[in-house]
Amino acid sequence: MWTQTLTAMPFSPRTLPAMTLAATLAATLLAGPAQANPDALLDHELRRLHSSEVVDLQEQLGGAPLLLVNTASRCGFTGQFEGLEALHQRYGDRGLKVAGFSSNDFNQEIDEEGAAEVCFVNFGVTFDMFAPIPVSGDEAHPLFAELARQSEAPGWNFTKYLVDERGQVVAHFPSRVRPESPAIRRAIESLLDGE
């Protein structure tokens, strides 16, 4: 039947792939831009750091601007917990939610109890911290797989992702960019001001 249809059409079989591509492109343009799924990034449940409480990330973090960070307690950048807490305190009233995701992907996380002590006792962290998950490679948790798809995978601990209320990454900062840096504060303020 396909051969009969082809012979009856006023074009050669060689032009079919180009025509199919053109038809697909036209249909895509007529349908409009693809709609982002705001739940895709946060459609997960995770356990809080050193706790039995499991949190629905969409309920806890959804619909707000976010600063998401992969963390480790034995890293040269561990002192950034202080700056992350300062951002949480400074911009929390304006809607920013900071969330840390403990990970041993770079072999610098201690046991979970020790990680909790570093976060909550040593640095006084009050923002959401979650139990260790993989954040890079084939085993990355789907949250970090989506962050990587939208920007890039963490190259090290304390990679920071600024995400809008629709779950889209709007800025990404490597480990060496400290939370108190002007670049991060400008990006946060721009997001919060809707620019």
C-alpha positions as CSV (number, residue, x, y, z in Angstrom):
1,M,0.0,0.0,0.0
2,W,2.8,2.4,0.9
3,T,4.5,1.7,-2.5
4,Q,1.2,2.4,-4.3
5,T,0.7,5.6,-2.4
6,L,4.2,6.7,-3.3
7,T,3.8,6.0,-7.0
8,A,0.6,8.0,-7.1
9,M,2.1,11.0,-5.4
10,P,3.5,13.9,-7.6
11,F,7.0,13.7,-5.9
12,S,9.8,11.2,-5.9
13,P,10.6,9.0,-2.9
14,R,13.9,11.0,-2.4
15,T,12.0,14.1,-1.5
16,L,9.8,12.4,1.1
17,P,12.3,12.8,4.1
18,A,12.6,16.6,3.4
19,M,8.8,16.9,3.1
20,T,8.3,14.9,6.3
21,L,10.8,17.2,8.1
22,A,9.1,20.3,6.8
23,A,5.7,19.0,7.8
24,T,6.9,18.2,11.3
25,L,8.5,21.6,11.6
26,A,5.3,23.3,10.4
27,A,3.2,21.3,12.9
28,T,5.6,22.2,15.7
29,L,5.4,25.9,14.9
30,L,1.6,25.9,14.6
31,A,1.4,24.2,18.0
32,G,3.4,26.9,19.7
33,P,6.3,26.6,22.1
34,A,6.6,23.5,24.2
35,Q,5.1,24.0,27.7
36,A,7.5,23.4,30.6
37,N,6.2,21.1,33.2
38,P,6.7,23.0,36.5
39,D,6.4,19.8,38.5
40,A,9.1,17.8,36.6
41,L,12.0,19.1,38.7
42,L,10.5,18.7,42.1
43,D,8.2,15.7,41.6
44,H,10.1,13.6,44.2
45,E,10.1,12.7,47.8
46,L,13.4,12.9,49.8
47,R,14.3,12.3,53.4
48,R,15.5,15.2,55.5
49,L,19.2,15.0,56.6
50,H,19.6,12.7,59.6
51,S,15.8,12.4,60.1
52,S,13.1,9.9,59.3
53,E,10.9,12.6,57.9
54,V,10.2,12.2,54.2
55,V,9.4,15.5,52.3
56,D,7.4,16.0,49.1
57,L,9.7,18.4,47.3
58,Q,6.8,19.9,45.3
59,E,4.9,20.7,48.5
60,Q,7.9,22.0,50.3
61,L,9.7,23.9,47.5
62,G,7.3,24.2,44.6
63,G,6.1,27.5,43.2
64,A,9.0,29.5,44.7
65,P,12.3,30.7,43.5
66,L,15.0,28.3,44.6
67,L,18.7,28.0,45.2
68,L,19.6,24.3,45.1
69,V,23.1,23.2,46.2
70,N,24.9,19.8,46.4
71,T,26.9,19.8,49.6
72,A,29.5,17.8,51.4
73,S,30.9,18.1,54.9
74,R,34.6,17.5,54.3
75,C,35.1,19.7,51.4
76,G,37.3,22.8,51.1
77,F,34.1,24.7,50.2
78,T,32.2,23.5,53.3
79,G,32.5,27.0,54.8
80,Q,30.0,28.1,52.1
81,F,27.2,26.8,54.4
82,E,27.6,30.1,56.2
83,G,27.0,32.1,53.1
84,L,24.1,29.9,52.0
85,E,22.5,30.5,55.4
86,A,23.0,34.2,55.0
87,L,21.2,34.1,51.7
88,H,18.4,32.1,53.3
89,Q,18.1,34.8,56.0
90,R,18.4,37.7,53.6
91,Y,16.0,36.6,50.9
92,G,13.7,34.2,52.6
93,D,11.1,36.9,53.3
94,R,11.1,37.7,49.6
95,G,10.3,34.1,48.7
96,L,13.7,32.5,48.0
97,K,14.0,29.0,49.3
98,V,17.5,27.5,49.8
99,A,17.9,23.7,49.8
100,G,21.0,21.6,50.3
101,F,21.4,18.1,49.0
102,S,24.1,16.1,50.8
103,S,26.2,13.9,48.5
104,N,29.3,11.7,48.6
105,D,29.8,11.7,44.8
106,F,33.2,13.4,45.2
107,N,34.2,11.3,48.3
108,Q,34.0,14.2,50.7
109,E,30.9,13.5,52.7
110,I,31.1,11.9,56.2
111,D,28.4,9.7,57.6
112,E,25.0,11.3,57.8
113,E,25.1,12.0,61.5
114,G,28.4,13.8,61.1
115,A,27.0,15.7,58.1
116,A,24.1,16.9,60.2
117,E,26.4,18.1,62.9
118,V,28.5,20.1,60.5
119,C,25.4,21.7,59.0
120,F,23.2,22.3,61.9
121,V,25.6,22.6,64.8
122,N,28.8,24.0,63.3
123,F,27.1,26.4,60.8
124,G,23.6,26.8,62.2
125,V,21.9,25.9,59.0
126,T,18.1,26.5,59.1
127,F,17.3,26.0,55.4
128,D,16.2,22.6,54.1
129,M,18.9,19.9,54.0
130,F,18.3,16.5,52.6
131,A,19.8,13.0,53.1
132,P,22.7,12.0,50.8
133,I,21.8,11.3,47.2
134,P,23.9,10.9,44.0
135,V,24.1,14.1,42.0
136,S,26.2,13.3,39.0
137,G,26.7,10.6,36.4
138,D,24.4,7.8,35.4
139,E,23.3,7.2,39.0
140,A,22.3,10.9,39.6
141,H,19.0,11.4,41.4
142,P,16.3,12.5,38.9
143,L,16.3,16.0,40.5
144,F,20.0,16.5,39.6
145,A,19.6,14.7,36.3
146,E,17.0,17.4,35.4
147,L,19.2,20.2,36.7
148,A,22.0,18.8,34.5
149,R,19.7,18.5,31.5
150,Q,18.8,22.2,31.9
151,S,22.3,23.4,32.6
152,E,25.1,21.1,33.5
153,A,25.9,18.4,36.1
154,P,27.8,19.4,39.3
155,G,31.5,19.4,38.7
156,W,32.2,19.4,42.4
157,N,30.5,20.0,45.8
158,F,28.7,23.3,46.3
159,T,27.5,23.7,42.8
160,K,24.6,26.2,42.9
161,Y,21.5,26.3,40.7
162,L,19.1,29.2,40.8
163,V,15.7,28.0,39.7
164,D,12.6,30.0,38.9
165,E,9.1,29.3,40.3
166,R,8.3,27.2,37.1
167,G,11.2,24.9,37.8
168,Q,13.5,26.3,35.1
169,V,17.2,26.8,35.8
170,V,18.0,30.5,35.3
171,A,21.6,30.6,36.5
172,H,24.2,28.0,37.5
173,F,27.3,28.7,39.6
174,P,30.3,26.4,40.1
175,S,31.8,25.7,43.5
176,R,34.3,28.4,43.5
177,V,31.6,31.1,43.2
178,R,30.8,31.9,46.9
179,P,27.2,32.4,48.0
180,E,28.0,36.0,49.0
181,S,29.5,36.9,45.6
182,P,28.0,39.9,43.7
183,A,27.1,37.6,40.8
184,I,24.9,35.3,42.9
185,R,23.2,38.2,44.7
186,R,22.5,40.0,41.4
187,A,21.0,36.9,39.9
188,I,18.9,36.3,43.0
189,E,17.7,39.9,43.1
190,S,16.9,39.8,39.3
191,L,14.9,36.6,39.7
192,L,13.0,38.0,42.8
193,D,12.3,41.3,41.0
194,G,11.0,39.5,37.9
195,E,13.5,40.9,35.5
